[in-house]
């Protein structure tokens, strides 16, 4: 049962990555200062991360609350969401 939920989380992430054009050719700007050639830069990263973290948390809600993966993933995602919320 947990494997099905993991697949759903990865499916949601891959759909969002494709929608945002993070893979392949993209009309977005390329970040030159990091030295990571071809890394697409999101126009509004705070909003994008907030949306992605919300989707992940909603997918995790479908898992049993006692599942270790859910507990640890929720902890990580909530920490990251808190950081995104507090960084301007």
Secondary structure, 3 states (H helix, E strand, C coil): CHHHHHHHHHHHHHHHHHHHCCCCCCCCCECCCCCCCCCECCCCHHHHHHHHHHHHHHHHCCCCCCCHHHHHHHHHHHHHHHHHHHCC
